[in-house]
Protein backbone atom coordinates (compact mmCIF):
# COMPACT_ATOMS: atom_id res chain seq x y z
CA UNK A 1 0.00 0.00 0.00
CA UNK A 2 1.39 3.40 -0.95
CA UNK A 3 1.77 6.28 1.49
CA UNK A 4 -0.90 8.18 -0.45
CA UNK A 5 -3.36 5.29 -0.15
CA UNK A 6 -2.67 5.08 3.60
CA UNK A 7 -3.45 8.79 3.97
CA UNK A 8 -6.72 8.39 2.07
CA UNK A 9 -7.80 5.51 4.30
CA UNK A 10 -6.95 7.49 7.45
CA UNK A 11 -8.92 10.47 6.20
CA UNK A 12 -11.93 8.22 5.59
CA UNK A 13 -12.02 7.61 9.34
CA UNK A 14 -11.41 11.20 10.41
CA UNK A 15 -13.90 14.05 10.46
CA UNK A 16 -12.38 17.54 10.24
CA UNK A 17 -14.00 20.63 11.74
CA UNK A 18 -12.64 24.11 11.03
CA UNK A 19 -13.77 26.94 13.31
CA UNK A 20 -13.29 30.66 12.75
CA UNK A 21 -13.20 33.18 15.61
CA UNK A 22 -12.23 36.73 14.67
CA UNK A 23 -11.34 37.75 18.25
CA UNK A 24 -10.81 41.46 17.87
CA UNK A 25 -11.47 42.20 21.54
CA UNK A 26 -11.77 40.43 24.85
CA UNK A 27 -11.92 36.74 25.70
CA UNK A 28 -15.51 35.84 24.83
CA UNK A 29 -15.08 34.51 21.31
CA UNK A 30 -12.08 32.26 21.99
CA UNK A 31 -13.60 30.90 25.22
CA UNK A 32 -16.88 30.05 23.47
CA UNK A 33 -15.05 28.51 20.51
CA UNK A 34 -12.86 26.39 22.77
CA UNK A 35 -15.85 25.13 24.76
CA UNK A 36 -17.55 24.02 21.55
CA UNK A 37 -14.38 22.47 20.14
CA UNK A 38 -13.72 20.51 23.31
CA UNK A 39 -17.21 19.00 23.19
CA UNK A 40 -17.29 18.15 19.49
CA UNK A 41 -13.84 16.58 19.25
CA UNK A 42 -13.23 12.88 19.75
CA UNK A 43 -10.61 10.34 18.69
CA UNK A 44 -11.94 10.44 15.11
CA UNK A 45 -12.81 14.15 15.00
CA UNK A 46 -10.22 16.90 14.57
CA UNK A 47 -10.99 20.53 15.38
CA UNK A 48 -8.79 23.31 14.04
CA UNK A 49 -9.47 26.85 15.24
CA UNK A 50 -8.63 29.98 13.27
CA UNK A 51 -8.24 32.75 15.84
CA UNK A 52 -6.92 36.26 16.16
CA UNK A 53 -6.77 36.08 19.96
CA UNK A 54 -3.34 36.95 21.38
CA UNK A 55 -4.19 34.79 24.40
CA UNK A 56 -4.98 31.56 22.57
CA UNK A 57 -1.65 30.08 23.64
CA UNK A 58 -2.41 30.61 27.33
CA UNK A 59 -5.17 28.01 27.29
CA UNK A 60 -4.62 24.29 27.46
CA UNK A 61 -5.80 22.64 24.25
CA UNK A 62 -7.04 19.02 24.49
CA UNK A 63 -6.08 16.25 22.09
CA UNK A 64 -7.57 16.52 18.60
CA UNK A 65 -7.83 20.32 18.95
CA UNK A 66 -5.30 22.86 17.67
CA UNK A 67 -5.29 26.44 16.45
CA UNK A 68 -3.91 28.61 13.69
CA UNK A 69 -3.10 32.13 14.86
CA UNK A 70 -3.98 34.92 12.46
CA UNK A 71 -2.63 38.43 13.14
CA UNK A 72 -4.64 40.16 15.83
CA UNK A 73 -6.72 43.26 15.13
CA UNK A 74 -8.59 45.57 17.46
CA UNK A 75 -11.52 47.90 16.84
CA UNK A 76 -10.47 51.55 16.60
CA UNK A 77 -13.88 53.00 15.69
CA UNK A 78 -17.17 51.29 14.77
CA UNK A 79 -15.89 50.50 11.28
CA UNK A 80 -12.12 50.89 11.64
CA UNK A 81 -9.68 48.27 12.87
CA UNK A 82 -5.96 48.37 13.42
CA UNK A 83 -3.27 45.76 13.81
CA UNK A 84 -2.92 44.69 17.43
CA UNK A 85 0.80 43.95 17.61
CA UNK A 86 2.71 44.57 14.38
CA UNK A 87 3.00 47.94 12.68
CA UNK A 88 1.14 47.42 9.42
CA UNK A 89 -1.97 49.14 8.11
CA UNK A 90 -5.47 47.69 8.19
CA UNK A 91 -5.42 46.64 4.53
CA UNK A 92 -2.19 44.69 4.95
CA UNK A 93 -3.36 42.98 8.12
CA UNK A 94 -6.68 41.98 6.54
CA UNK A 95 -4.92 40.65 3.44
CA UNK A 96 -2.70 38.42 5.59
CA UNK A 97 -5.66 37.20 7.64
CA UNK A 98 -7.83 36.54 4.56
CA UNK A 99 -5.10 34.52 2.84
CA UNK A 100 -4.30 32.48 5.94
CA UNK A 101 -7.99 31.64 6.43
CA UNK A 102 -8.43 30.57 2.81
CA UNK A 103 -5.15 28.62 2.66
CA UNK A 104 -6.00 26.77 5.87
CA UNK A 105 -9.43 25.83 4.55
CA UNK A 106 -8.05 24.62 1.22
CA UNK A 107 -5.36 22.53 2.92
CA UNK A 108 -7.34 21.18 5.88
CA UNK A 109 -10.42 20.40 3.71
CA UNK A 110 -12.91 20.39 6.60
CA UNK A 111 -16.17 18.51 6.52
CA UNK A 112 -17.72 21.21 8.72
CA UNK A 113 -16.89 24.93 8.86
CA UNK A 114 -18.27 26.94 11.82
CA UNK A 115 -18.07 30.73 11.72
CA UNK A 116 -18.46 32.57 15.04
CA UNK A 117 -20.77 35.62 15.20
CA UNK A 118 -19.69 37.60 12.12
CA UNK A 119 -21.49 36.12 9.06
CA UNK A 120 -18.77 37.31 6.66
CA UNK A 121 -15.93 37.53 9.14
CA UNK A 122 -14.10 40.71 10.10
CA UNK A 123 -14.41 43.14 7.17
CA UNK A 124 -15.61 40.23 4.95
CA UNK A 125 -12.35 38.30 5.42
CA UNK A 126 -14.19 34.93 5.46
CA UNK A 127 -16.20 35.61 2.31
CA UNK A 128 -13.54 34.21 -0.11
CA UNK A 129 -13.41 31.01 1.95
CA UNK A 130 -17.20 30.64 2.02
CA UNK A 131 -17.33 31.14 -1.74
CA UNK A 132 -14.55 28.57 -2.19
CA UNK A 133 -16.51 26.00 -0.21
CA UNK A 134 -19.63 26.72 -2.28
CA UNK A 135 -17.82 26.36 -5.61
CA UNK A 136 -15.02 23.87 -4.94
CA UNK A 137 -16.09 21.88 -1.88
CA UNK A 138 -19.91 21.87 -1.77
CA UNK A 139 -19.90 18.76 0.43
CA UNK A 140 -18.52 20.87 3.31
CA UNK A 141 -21.24 21.85 5.77
CA UNK A 142 -21.16 25.57 6.60
CA UNK A 143 -22.64 26.83 9.87
CA UNK A 144 -22.94 30.33 11.32
CA UNK A 145 -22.87 30.32 15.12
CA UNK A 146 -24.58 33.28 16.79
CA UNK A 147 -24.60 34.13 20.48
CA UNK A 148 -28.08 34.65 21.95
CA UNK A 149 -28.10 38.43 21.41
CA UNK A 150 -25.92 40.47 19.06
CA UNK A 151 -27.16 44.03 19.63
CA UNK A 152 -30.25 46.20 19.44
CA UNK A 153 -32.47 44.75 16.73
CA UNK A 154 -32.58 47.95 14.67
CA UNK A 155 -28.79 48.18 14.63
CA UNK A 156 -28.39 44.58 13.42
CA UNK A 157 -31.07 44.89 10.73
CA UNK A 158 -29.50 48.05 9.33
CA UNK A 159 -26.01 46.56 9.43
CA UNK A 160 -27.08 43.33 7.71
CA UNK A 161 -28.98 45.22 5.02
CA UNK A 162 -25.98 47.44 4.32
CA UNK A 163 -23.62 44.45 4.05
CA UNK A 164 -26.11 42.29 2.11
CA UNK A 165 -25.84 39.68 4.87
CA UNK A 166 -29.37 38.33 4.32
CA UNK A 167 -28.47 37.18 0.79
CA UNK A 168 -25.19 35.67 1.97
CA UNK A 169 -26.97 33.73 4.72
CA UNK A 170 -29.22 32.19 2.08
CA UNK A 171 -26.45 31.45 -0.43
CA UNK A 172 -23.51 30.40 1.76
CA UNK A 173 -24.78 28.82 5.00
CA UNK A 174 -26.44 25.46 5.46
CA UNK A 175 -27.45 26.14 9.07
CA UNK A 176 -27.46 28.93 11.64
CA UNK A 177 -26.90 27.86 15.25
CA UNK A 178 -28.21 30.30 17.85
CA UNK A 179 -26.54 29.70 21.22
CA UNK A 180 -29.60 30.64 23.22
CA UNK A 181 -33.28 29.95 23.90
CA UNK A 182 -35.91 31.19 21.44
CA UNK A 183 -38.41 31.97 24.20
CA UNK A 184 -35.91 34.32 25.86
CA UNK A 185 -34.76 36.14 22.72
CA UNK A 186 -35.73 35.31 19.15
CA UNK A 187 -33.28 36.58 16.48
CA UNK A 188 -35.59 35.27 13.74
CA UNK A 189 -38.09 37.94 14.72
CA UNK A 190 -35.74 40.59 16.13
CA UNK A 191 -33.30 40.56 13.20
CA UNK A 192 -35.99 39.97 10.55
CA UNK A 193 -34.41 36.79 9.19
CA UNK A 194 -36.10 35.89 5.87
CA UNK A 195 -38.77 33.18 5.95
CA UNK A 196 -36.86 31.22 3.29
CA UNK A 197 -34.17 30.30 5.81
CA UNK A 198 -36.21 29.97 9.02
CA UNK A 199 -35.88 26.19 8.89
CA UNK A 200 -32.08 26.47 8.90
CA UNK A 201 -32.06 28.27 12.25
CA UNK A 202 -31.38 25.86 15.13
CA UNK A 203 -31.68 27.10 18.70
CA UNK A 204 -29.12 25.14 20.69
CA UNK A 205 -29.70 26.63 24.13
CA UNK A 206 -26.98 28.23 26.23
CA UNK A 207 -23.52 26.66 26.30
CA UNK A 208 -22.48 25.08 29.63
CA UNK A 209 -18.96 24.96 30.96
CA UNK A 210 -17.08 22.57 33.19
CA UNK A 211 -18.73 22.11 36.58
CA UNK A 212 -16.94 21.90 39.92
CA UNK A 213 -17.53 19.34 42.64
CA UNK A 214 -18.04 20.54 46.21
CA UNK A 215 -14.61 19.16 47.02
CA UNK A 216 -13.04 21.27 44.27
CA UNK A 217 -14.91 24.37 45.42
CA UNK A 218 -13.62 23.95 48.95
CA UNK A 219 -10.08 23.48 47.64
CA UNK A 220 -10.28 26.73 45.66
CA UNK A 221 -11.51 28.63 48.70
CA UNK A 222 -8.71 27.22 50.86
CA UNK A 223 -6.17 28.22 48.22
CA UNK A 224 -7.23 31.85 48.62
CA UNK A 225 -7.71 31.63 52.40
CA UNK A 226 -11.48 31.93 52.24
CA UNK A 227 -13.00 29.99 55.12
CA UNK A 228 -16.17 27.91 54.95
CA UNK A 229 -18.21 30.53 56.82
CA UNK A 230 -16.89 33.45 54.76
CA UNK A 231 -18.95 35.03 52.02
CA UNK A 232 -16.87 35.24 48.83
CA UNK A 233 -17.59 37.84 46.13
CA UNK A 234 -15.82 37.47 42.79
CA UNK A 235 -15.53 40.54 40.54
CA UNK A 236 -14.61 39.93 36.90
CA UNK A 237 -14.70 42.06 33.75
CA UNK A 238 -13.92 39.44 31.10
CA UNK A 239 -11.13 40.74 28.87
CA UNK A 240 -10.98 43.94 30.90
CA UNK A 241 -10.37 46.44 28.11
CA UNK A 242 -13.43 48.41 29.22
CA UNK A 243 -13.76 47.09 32.76
CA UNK A 244 -12.06 49.83 34.79
CA UNK A 245 -15.23 51.75 35.62
CA UNK A 246 -17.05 48.67 36.93
CA UNK A 247 -14.21 47.73 39.27
CA UNK A 248 -13.91 51.35 40.29
CA UNK A 249 -17.57 51.25 41.40
CA UNK A 250 -16.85 48.17 43.52
CA UNK A 251 -13.92 49.87 45.24
CA UNK A 252 -15.90 53.08 45.73
CA UNK A 253 -18.43 50.98 47.64
CA UNK A 254 -15.59 49.89 49.94
CA UNK A 255 -14.45 53.51 50.32
CA UNK A 256 -17.99 54.50 51.29
CA UNK A 257 -18.51 51.53 53.65
CA UNK A 258 -14.98 50.74 54.90
CA UNK A 259 -16.12 48.69 57.89
CA UNK A 260 -19.53 47.24 56.99
CA UNK A 261 -18.84 44.87 54.09
CA UNK A 262 -18.56 41.43 55.73
CA UNK A 263 -17.29 39.44 52.75
CA UNK A 264 -14.01 38.56 51.08
CA UNK A 265 -13.33 39.47 47.47
CA UNK A 266 -11.12 38.64 44.52
CA UNK A 267 -10.96 40.94 41.48
CA UNK A 268 -9.94 39.70 38.02
CA UNK A 269 -9.21 42.82 35.99
CA UNK A 270 -8.81 41.03 32.65
CA UNK A 271 -5.59 40.85 30.61
CA UNK A 272 -6.57 43.67 28.22
CA UNK A 273 -6.91 46.31 30.92
CA UNK A 274 -3.98 48.78 30.58
CA UNK A 275 -1.19 48.05 33.04
CA UNK A 276 -1.34 51.50 34.62
CA UNK A 277 -5.06 51.10 35.32
CA UNK A 278 -4.53 47.60 36.79
CA UNK A 279 -1.82 48.86 39.11
CA UNK A 280 -4.01 51.75 40.26
CA UNK A 281 -6.88 49.39 41.11
CA UNK A 282 -4.56 46.93 42.84
CA UNK A 283 -3.14 49.64 45.07
CA UNK A 284 -6.64 50.74 46.11
CA UNK A 285 -7.81 47.16 46.65
CA UNK A 286 -4.86 46.34 48.89
CA UNK A 287 -6.24 48.71 51.54
CA UNK A 288 -9.22 46.37 51.94
CA UNK A 289 -7.30 43.08 51.68
CA UNK A 290 -8.75 42.37 48.24
CA UNK A 291 -6.65 40.19 45.94
CA UNK A 292 -6.34 41.48 42.36
CA UNK A 293 -5.29 39.25 39.45
CA UNK A 294 -4.99 40.25 35.77
CA UNK A 295 -6.03 36.86 34.38
CA UNK A 296 -7.16 33.42 35.47
CA UNK A 297 -7.22 30.56 32.91
CA UNK A 298 -9.87 28.60 34.84
CA UNK A 299 -12.53 31.14 35.72
CA UNK A 300 -15.03 28.35 36.32
CA UNK A 301 -13.07 27.42 39.46
CA UNK A 302 -13.42 30.88 40.99
CA UNK A 303 -17.05 31.24 39.92
CA UNK A 304 -17.94 27.86 41.35
CA UNK A 305 -16.30 28.70 44.66
CA UNK A 306 -17.92 32.15 44.94
CA UNK A 307 -21.14 33.05 46.73
CA UNK A 308 -21.73 35.94 44.33
CA UNK A 309 -20.26 37.06 41.00
CA UNK A 310 -20.26 40.71 39.94
CA UNK A 311 -19.65 41.09 36.23
CA UNK A 312 -20.47 43.07 33.09
CA UNK A 313 -22.57 40.26 31.62
CA UNK A 314 -20.95 39.09 28.40
CA UNK A 315 -22.34 35.88 26.90
CA UNK A 316 -19.56 33.58 28.08
CA UNK A 317 -19.44 34.99 31.58
CA UNK A 318 -23.19 34.42 31.89
CA UNK A 319 -22.85 30.82 30.67
CA UNK A 320 -20.09 30.18 33.20
CA UNK A 321 -22.15 31.70 36.01
CA UNK A 322 -25.23 29.63 35.13
CA UNK A 323 -23.14 26.47 34.88
CA UNK A 324 -21.74 26.98 38.38
CA UNK A 325 -25.21 27.98 39.69
CA UNK A 326 -23.77 31.07 41.38
CA UNK A 327 -25.94 34.15 42.00
CA UNK A 328 -24.83 37.09 39.89
CA UNK A 329 -25.08 40.87 39.88
CA UNK A 330 -24.59 42.24 36.38
CA UNK A 331 -23.52 45.79 35.53
CA UNK A 332 -24.03 45.59 31.77
CA UNK A 333 -22.07 47.66 29.30
CA UNK A 334 -24.33 49.71 27.01
CA UNK A 335 -21.71 50.92 24.50
CA UNK A 336 -20.75 50.21 21.74
CA UNK A 337 -23.41 47.46 21.82
CA UNK A 338 -26.48 46.97 24.00
CA UNK A 339 -26.40 43.16 23.96
CA UNK A 340 -25.28 42.94 27.62
CA UNK A 341 -28.13 45.17 28.80
CA UNK A 342 -30.71 43.28 26.74
CA UNK A 343 -29.37 39.94 28.04
CA UNK A 344 -29.46 41.13 31.64
CA UNK A 345 -33.06 42.35 31.26
CA UNK A 346 -34.23 39.09 29.67
CA UNK A 347 -32.47 36.80 32.17
CA UNK A 348 -33.64 38.83 35.16
CA UNK A 349 -37.21 38.14 34.03
CA UNK A 350 -36.34 34.44 34.28
CA UNK A 351 -35.17 34.91 37.89
CA UNK A 352 -31.62 33.91 36.96
CA UNK A 353 -29.73 37.08 37.99
CA UNK A 354 -30.08 40.73 38.95
CA UNK A 355 -28.55 43.84 37.42
CA UNK A 356 -27.95 47.57 37.83
CA UNK A 357 -27.93 49.78 34.70
CA UNK A 358 -24.47 51.16 33.93
CA UNK A 359 -25.30 54.80 34.66
CA UNK A 360 -27.25 54.11 37.84
CA UNK A 361 -24.54 52.48 39.95
CA UNK A 362 -23.85 54.10 43.33
CA UNK A 363 -22.07 52.77 46.43
CA UNK A 364 -25.44 52.61 48.16
CA UNK A 365 -27.44 50.63 45.60
CA UNK A 366 -24.46 48.39 44.83
CA UNK A 367 -24.20 47.44 48.51
CA UNK A 368 -27.96 46.89 48.70
CA UNK A 369 -27.96 44.58 45.68
CA UNK A 370 -24.96 42.61 46.94
CA UNK A 371 -26.60 41.96 50.30
CA UNK A 372 -29.95 41.08 48.72
CA UNK A 373 -28.35 38.51 46.42
CA UNK A 374 -26.28 36.93 49.17
CA UNK A 375 -29.33 36.72 51.45
CA UNK A 376 -31.43 35.18 48.66
CA UNK A 377 -28.69 32.85 47.47
CA UNK A 378 -30.77 29.68 47.84
CA UNK A 379 -33.65 31.06 45.75
CA UNK A 380 -31.33 32.04 42.90
CA UNK A 381 -29.56 28.68 42.98
CA UNK A 382 -32.95 26.95 42.77
CA UNK A 383 -33.97 29.03 39.72
CA UNK A 384 -30.65 28.43 37.97
CA UNK A 385 -30.78 24.72 38.75
CA UNK A 386 -34.07 24.42 36.84
CA UNK A 387 -32.66 26.19 33.77
CA UNK A 388 -31.34 23.76 31.18
CA UNK A 389 -28.04 24.52 29.43
CA UNK A 390 -28.44 22.38 26.32
CA UNK A 391 -26.06 24.08 23.89
CA UNK A 392 -23.27 21.52 23.64
CA UNK A 393 -25.56 18.49 23.53
CA UNK A 394 -27.65 20.04 20.75
CA UNK A 395 -24.54 20.84 18.70
CA UNK A 396 -23.21 17.33 19.19
CA UNK A 397 -26.55 15.94 17.98
CA UNK A 398 -26.32 18.10 14.85
CA UNK A 399 -22.76 16.90 14.25
CA UNK A 400 -23.87 13.29 14.62
CA UNK A 401 -26.62 13.93 12.07
CA UNK A 402 -24.10 15.41 9.63
CA UNK A 403 -21.85 12.38 10.01
CA UNK A 404 -24.73 9.94 9.55
CA UNK A 405 -26.27 11.47 6.44
CA UNK A 406 -23.04 12.25 4.61
CA UNK A 407 -20.29 9.92 3.46
CA UNK A 408 -16.97 11.51 4.26
CA UNK A 409 -15.23 12.09 0.91
CA UNK A 410 -11.89 10.39 0.43
CA UNK A 411 -8.85 12.60 -0.02
CA UNK A 412 -6.90 11.93 -3.17
CA UNK A 413 -4.12 14.42 -2.57
CA UNK A 414 -1.94 15.13 0.40
CA UNK A 415 -2.31 18.88 -0.07
CA UNK A 416 -4.29 21.18 -2.31
CA UNK A 417 -2.21 23.27 -4.65
CA UNK A 418 -2.59 26.82 -3.35
CA UNK A 419 -2.45 30.08 -5.17
CA UNK A 420 0.38 32.39 -4.03
CA UNK A 421 -0.55 34.84 -1.28
CA UNK A 422 -1.80 38.16 -2.54
CA UNK A 423 0.81 40.88 -2.68
CA UNK A 424 0.58 43.27 0.24
C-alpha positions in Angstrom: 0.0 0.0 0.0 1.4 3.4 -0.9 1.8 6.3 1.5 -0.9 8.2 -0.4 -3.4 5.3 -0.1 -2.7 5.1 3.6 -3.4 8.8 4.0 -6.7 8.4 2.1 -7.8 5.5 4.3 -6.9 7.5 7.5 -8.9 10.5 6.2 -11.9 8.2 5.6 -12.0 7.6 9.3 -11.4 11.2 10.4 -13.9 14.0 10.5 -12.4 17.5 10.2 -14.0 20.6 11.7 -12.6 24.1 11.0 -13.8 26.9 13.3 -13.3 30.7 12.7 -13.2 33.2 15.6 -12.2 36.7 14.7 -11.3 37.7 18.2 -10.8 41.5 17.9 -11.5 42.2 21.5 -11.8 40.4 24.9 -11.9 36.7 25.7 -15.5 35.8 24.8 -15.1 34.5 21.3 -12.1 32.3 22.0 -13.6 30.9 25.2 -16.9 30.0 23.5 -15.1 28.5 20.5 -12.9 26.4 22.8 -15.8 25.1 24.8 -17.6 24.0 21.6 -14.4 22.5 20.1 -13.7 20.5 23.3 -17.2 19.0 23.2 -17.3 18.2 19.5 -13.8 16.6 19.3 -13.2 12.9 19.8 -10.6 10.3 18.7 -11.9 10.4 15.1 -12.8 14.1 15.0 -10.2 16.9 14.6 -11.0 20.5 15.4 -8.8 23.3 14.0 -9.5 26.8 15.2 -8.6 30.0 13.3 -8.2 32.7 15.8 -6.9 36.3 16.2 -6.8 36.1 20.0 -3.3 37.0 21.4 -4.2 34.8 24.4 -5.0 31.6 22.6 -1.6 30.1 23.6 -2.4 30.6 27.3 -5.2 28.0 27.3 -4.6 24.3 27.5 -5.8 22.6 24.2 -7.0 19.0 24.5 -6.1 16.2 22.1 -7.6 16.5 18.6 -7.8 20.3 18.9 -5.3 22.9 17.7 -5.3 26.4 16.5 -3.9 28.6 13.7 -3.1 32.1 14.9 -4.0 34.9 12.5 -2.6 38.4 13.1 -4.6 40.2 15.8 -6.7 43.3 15.1 -8.6 45.6 17.5 -11.5 47.9 16.8 -10.5 51.6 16.6 -13.9 53.0 15.7 -17.2 51.3 14.8 -15.9 50.5 11.3 -12.1 50.9 11.6 -9.7 48.3 12.9 -6.0 48.4 13.4 -3.3 45.8 13.8 -2.9 44.7 17.4 0.8 44.0 17.6 2.7 44.6 14.4 3.0 47.9 12.7 1.1 47.4 9.4 -2.0 49.1 8.1 -5.5 47.7 8.2 -5.4 46.6 4.5 -2.2 44.7 4.9 -3.4 43.0 8.1 -6.7 42.0 6.5 -4.9 40.7 3.4 -2.7 38.4 5.6 -5.7 37.2 7.6 -7.8 36.5 4.6 -5.1 34.5 2.8 -4.3 32.5 5.9 -8.0 31.6 6.4 -8.4 30.6 2.8 -5.2 28.6 2.7 -6.0 26.8 5.9 -9.4 25.8 4.5 -8.1 24.6 1.2 -5.4 22.5 2.9 -7.3 21.2 5.9 -10.4 20.4 3.7 -12.9 20.4 6.6 -16.2 18.5 6.5 -17.7 21.2 8.7 -16.9 24.9 8.9 -18.3 26.9 11.8 -18.1 30.7 11.7 -18.5 32.6 15.0 -20.8 35.6 15.2 -19.7 37.6 12.1 -21.5 36.1 9.1 -18.8 37.3 6.7 -15.9 37.5 9.1 -14.1 40.7 10.1 -14.4 43.1 7.2 -15.6 40.2 5.0 -12.4 38.3 5.4 -14.2 34.9 5.5 -16.2 35.6 2.3 -13.5 34.2 -0.1 -13.4 31.0 2.0 -17.2 30.6 2.0 -17.3 31.1 -1.7 -14.6 28.6 -2.2 -16.5 26.0 -0.2 -19.6 26.7 -2.3 -17.8 26.4 -5.6 -15.0 23.9 -4.9 -16.1 21.9 -1.9 -19.9 21.9 -1.8 -19.9 18.8 0.4 -18.5 20.9 3.3 -21.2 21.9 5.8 -21.2 25.6 6.6 -22.6 26.8 9.9 -22.9 30.3 11.3 -22.9 30.3 15.1 -24.6 33.3 16.8 -24.6 34.1 20.5 -28.1 34.6 21.9 -28.1 38.4 21.4 -25.9 40.5 19.1 -27.2 44.0 19.6 -30.2 46.2 19.4 -32.5 44.8 16.7 -32.6 47.9 14.7 -28.8 48.2 14.6 -28.4 44.6 13.4 -31.1 44.9 10.7 -29.5 48.0 9.3 -26.0 46.6 9.4 -27.1 43.3 7.7 -29.0 45.2 5.0 -26.0 47.4 4.3 -23.6 44.4 4.0 -26.1 42.3 2.1 -25.8 39.7 4.9 -29.4 38.3 4.3 -28.5 37.2 0.8 -25.2 35.7 2.0 -27.0 33.7 4.7 -29.2 32.2 2.1 -26.5 31.4 -0.4 -23.5 30.4 1.8 -24.8 28.8 5.0 -26.4 25.5 5.5 -27.4 26.1 9.1 -27.5 28.9 11.6 -26.9 27.9 15.3 -28.2 30.3 17.9 -26.5 29.7 21.2 -29.6 30.6 23.2 -33.3 30.0 23.9 -35.9 31.2 21.4 -38.4 32.0 24.2 -35.9 34.3 25.9 -34.8 36.1 22.7 -35.7 35.3 19.2 -33.3 36.6 16.5 -35.6 35.3 13.7 -38.1 37.9 14.7 -35.7 40.6 16.1 -33.3 40.6 13.2 -36.0 40.0 10.5 -34.4 36.8 9.2 -36.1 35.9 5.9 -38.8 33.2 5.9 -36.9 31.2 3.3 -34.2 30.3 5.8 -36.2 30.0 9.0 -35.9 26.2 8.9 -32.1 26.5 8.9 -32.1 28.3 12.3 -31.4 25.9 15.1 -31.7 27.1 18.7 -29.1 25.1 20.7 -29.7 26.6 24.1 -27.0 28.2 26.2 -23.5 26.7 26.3 -22.5 25.1 29.6 -19.0 25.0 31.0 -17.1 22.6 33.2 -18.7 22.1 36.6 -16.9 21.9 39.9 -17.5 19.3 42.6 -18.0 20.5 46.2 -14.6 19.2 47.0 -13.0 21.3 44.3 -14.9 24.4 45.4 -13.6 23.9 49.0 -10.1 23.5 47.6 -10.3 26.7 45.7 -11.5 28.6 48.7 -8.7 27.2 50.9 -6.2 28.2 48.2 -7.2 31.8 48.6 -7.7 31.6 52.4 -11.5 31.9 52.2 -13.0 30.0 55.1 -16.2 27.9 54.9 -18.2 30.5 56.8 -16.9 33.5 54.8 -18.9 35.0 52.0 -16.9 35.2 48.8 -17.6 37.8 46.1 -15.8 37.5 42.8 -15.5 40.5 40.5 -14.6 39.9 36.9 -14.7 42.1 33.7 -13.9 39.4 31.1 -11.1 40.7 28.9 -11.0 43.9 30.9 -10.4 46.4 28.1 -13.4 48.4 29.2 -13.8 47.1 32.8 -12.1 49.8 34.8 -15.2 51.7 35.6 -17.1 48.7 36.9 -14.2 47.7 39.3 -13.9 51.4 40.3 -17.6 51.3 41.4 -16.9 48.2 43.5 -13.9 49.9 45.2 -15.9 53.1 45.7 -18.4 51.0 47.6 -15.6 49.9 49.9 -14.5 53.5 50.3 -18.0 54.5 51.3 -18.5 51.5 53.6 -15.0 50.7 54.9 -16.1 48.7 57.9 -19.5 47.2 57.0 -18.8 44.9 54.1 -18.6 41.4 55.7 -17.3 39.4 52.8 -14.0 38.6 51.1 -13.3 39.5 47.5 -11.1 38.6 44.5 -11.0 40.9 41.5 -9.9 39.7 38.0 -9.2 42.8 36.0 -8.8 41.0 32.7 -5.6 40.8 30.6 -6.6 43.7 28.2 -6.9 46.3 30.9 -4.0 48.8 30.6 -1.2 48.1 33.0 -1.3 51.5 34.6 -5.1 51.1 35.3 -4.5 47.6 36.8 -1.8 48.9 39.1 -4.0 51.8 40.3 -6.9 49.4 41.1 -4.6 46.9 42.8 -3.1 49.6 45.1 -6.6 50.7 46.1 -7.8 47.2 46.7 -4.9 46.3 48.9 -6.2 48.7 51.5 -9.2 46.4 51.9 -7.3 43.1 51.7 -8.7 42.4 48.2 -6.6 40.2 45.9 -6.3 41.5 42.4 -5.3 39.2 39.4 -5.0 40.3 35.8 -6.0 36.9 34.4 -7.2 33.4 35.5 -7.2 30.6 32.9 -9.9 28.6 34.8 -12.5 31.1 35.7 -15.0 28.3 36.3 -13.1 27.4 39.5 -13.4 30.9 41.0 -17.1 31.2 39.9 -17.9 27.9 41.4 -16.3 28.7 44.7 -17.9 32.2 44.9 -21.1 33.1 46.7 -21.7 35.9 44.3 -20.3 37.1 41.0 -20.3 40.7 39.9 -19.7 41.1 36.2 -20.5 43.1 33.1 -22.6 40.3 31.6 -21.0 39.1 28.4 -22.3 35.9 26.9 -19.6 33.6 28.1 -19.4 35.0 31.6 -23.2 34.4 31.9 -22.8 30.8 30.7 -20.1 30.2 33.2 -22.2 31.7 36.0 -25.2 29.6 35.1 -23.1 26.5 34.9 -21.7 27.0 38.4 -25.2 28.0 39.7 -23.8 31.1 41.4 -25.9 34.2 42.0 -24.8 37.1 39.9 -25.1 40.9 39.9 -24.6 42.2 36.4 -23.5 45.8 35.5 -24.0 45.6 31.8 -22.1 47.7 29.3 -24.3 49.7 27.0 -21.7 50.9 24.5 -20.8 50.2 21.7 -23.4 47.5 21.8 -26.5 47.0 24.0 -26.4 43.2 24.0 -25.3 42.9 27.6 -28.1 45.2 28.8 -30.7 43.3 26.7 -29.4 39.9 28.0 -29.5 41.1 31.6 -33.1 42.4 31.3 -34.2 39.1 29.7 -32.5 36.8 32.2 -33.6 38.8 35.2 -37.2 38.1 34.0 -36.3 34.4 34.3 -35.2 34.9 37.9 -31.6 33.9 37.0 -29.7 37.1 38.0 -30.1 40.7 39.0 -28.6 43.8 37.4 -27.9 47.6 37.8 -27.9 49.8 34.7 -24.5 51.2 33.9 -25.3 54.8 34.7 -27.3 54.1 37.8 -24.5 52.5 40.0 -23.8 54.1 43.3 -22.1 52.8 46.4 -25.4 52.6 48.2 -27.4 50.6 45.6 -24.5 48.4 44.8 -24.2 47.4 48.5 -28.0 46.9 48.7 -28.0 44.6 45.7 -25.0 42.6 46.9 -26.6 42.0 50.3 -29.9 41.1 48.7 -28.4 38.5 46.4 -26.3 36.9 49.2 -29.3 36.7 51.5 -31.4 35.2 48.7 -28.7 32.8 47.5 -30.8 29.7 47.8 -33.6 31.1 45.7 -31.3 32.0 42.9 -29.6 28.7 43.0 -33.0 26.9 42.8 -34.0 29.0 39.7 -30.7 28.4 38.0 -30.8 24.7 38.7 -34.1 24.4 36.8 -32.7 26.2 33.8 -31.3 23.8 31.2 -28.0 24.5 29.4 -28.4 22.4 26.3 -26.1 24.1 23.9 -23.3 21.5 23.6 -25.6 18.5 23.5 -27.6 20.0 20.8 -24.5 20.8 18.7 -23.2 17.3 19.2 -26.5 15.9 18.0 -26.3 18.1 14.9 -22.8 16.9 14.3 -23.9 13.3 14.6 -26.6 13.9 12.1 -24.1 15.4 9.6 -21.9 12.4 10.0 -24.7 9.9 9.5 -26.3 11.5 6.4 -23.0 12.2 4.6 -20.3 9.9 3.5 -17.0 11.5 4.3 -15.2 12.1 0.9 -11.9 10.4 0.4 -8.8 12.6 0.0 -6.9 11.9 -3.2 -4.1 14.4 -2.6 -1.9 15.1 0.4 -2.3 18.9 -0.1 -4.3 21.2 -2.3 -2.2 23.3 -4.7 -2.6 26.8 -3.4 -2.5 30.1 -5.2 0.4 32.4 -4.0 -0.6 34.8 -1.3 -1.8 38.2 -2.5 0.8 40.9 -2.7 0.6 43.3 0.2 
